Amino acid sequence: MRNPNTSSSSLSFVAAKSQQQPQQHQQPAQRSTAATGEPLSEFGREMQAGLSRTPRSISPKFFYDAAGSQLFDRICELPEYYPTRTELRILGECAGEIAGQIGPNAEIVEFGAGSLTKVRLLLDALETPKRYLPIDISGEHLEAAAERLKADYPKLVVQPIAADYTMPLVLPAPMAGAGRRVGFFPGSTIGNFEPDEALAFLQLAARMLRGGGLLIGVDLVKDPARLHAAYNDAQGVTGEFNLNLLRRANAELDADFDLDGFTHAAFYNAPRQRIEMHLVSRRAQNVSLKGEQFGFEEGETIHTEYSHKFTVEGLRALAVRAGFRPGAVWTDPEKLFSVHWLLA
Ligand SMILES: C[S@@+](CC[C@H](N)C(=O)[O-])C[C@H]1O[C@@H](n2cnc3c(N)ncnc32)[C@H](O)[C@@H]1O
């Protein structure tokens, strides 16, 4: 169920975050109308604010329109992109043990559910799962994936929720006879948050899942060359995914980004243990968005995504701070990726 008060909650989340930003970030006030006076969508407000601040940045959640979700699915198939196949392998090999921790008649709430691929491994191993509530911001893609899942699991109650999981959500009351309510947060999507946001999200999840647990997939710190390759694939799909943000702004916000005028850049910031993804202006240029002009110098960037990497101990310590009791952890033999069971 969607929080009816989404837009004001969104602003309060952004405000809470901005108080903890380093001083060098200049935070412009968000405007609710365009230069033309017409109301702005959340994407429009955040794009306008993101292009007005120094340095420029926008939340990665706006990657995911239907085209962005499809591009992400292509990333998951890339030879360089080890996280998806490693997590699938861990889930496949350890599904029996994971199901034992979760118990019978569970209700699974998935955050950022995407194409609903990984949950199938859990559903196949769980004893009589009752209900599945996948949450995703990419509504059209979610609906289509949920229809496919319903057809394959006719006994399971599947209720997709098109919503932003950083907002307080009112979930449906547990079904009669339901077992644990368990959150599922695979794909190391937790790494897209800044550290203070990751803590805030886990605190929200711990409250939402009290009495149940959270199964979370987390990418581990590793050789920077391997990380660099994963976010700079030879086929250029990650670059297309990054540039899709500008394509989306052109389609939805009357923007005129020249897609050949910007290029994808991703690098590992070792002290911060994160991949940073940016769109770099190839030349000095002006861009118009909803009637407002934004000038770019050659080489100026829009920051579009962080992908923080964790140690097993670091994630467990964060979970404790958020109010979870860490349980079992499963990893692959190369220790590329980890899946954690956290009791709420
Ligand atoms: C990195 S992908 C992971 C997809 C899938 N869970 C997996 O493991 O392959 C992130 C997913 O989270 C969704 N997403 C990102 N930010 C979101 C937000 N704030 N609220 C809801 N969904 C979000 C995206 O649409 C996308 O499907």
The ligand as a Gaussian input file, in Angstrom:
#p B3LYP/6-31G(d) Opt

LIG

0 1
 C       20.126000      -2.755000      -8.247000
 S       18.495000      -3.126000      -8.755000
 C       18.257000      -4.717000      -7.957000
 C       17.121000      -5.513000      -8.547000
 C       16.926000      -6.894000      -7.927000
 N       16.523000      -6.777000      -6.535000
 C       18.182000      -7.703000      -8.017000
 O       18.736000      -8.048000      -6.976000
 O       18.597000      -8.031000      -9.131000
 C       17.580000      -2.025000      -7.724000
 C       16.068000      -2.184000      -7.806000
 O       15.493000      -1.370000      -6.793000
 C       14.519000      -0.511000      -7.364000
 N       14.601000       0.746000      -6.618000
 C       15.655000       1.603000      -6.563000
 N       15.406000       2.592000      -5.697000
 C       14.159000       2.365000      -5.202000
 C       13.344000       3.040000      -4.252000
 N       13.758000       4.152000      -3.639000
 N       12.131000       2.510000      -3.961000
 C       11.692000       1.377000      -4.562000
 N       12.427000       0.694000      -5.474000
 C       13.645000       1.177000      -5.790000
 C       14.861000      -0.391000      -8.815000
 O       13.736000      -0.092000      -9.620000
 C       15.464000      -1.766000      -9.121000
 O       14.486000      -2.681000      -9.514000

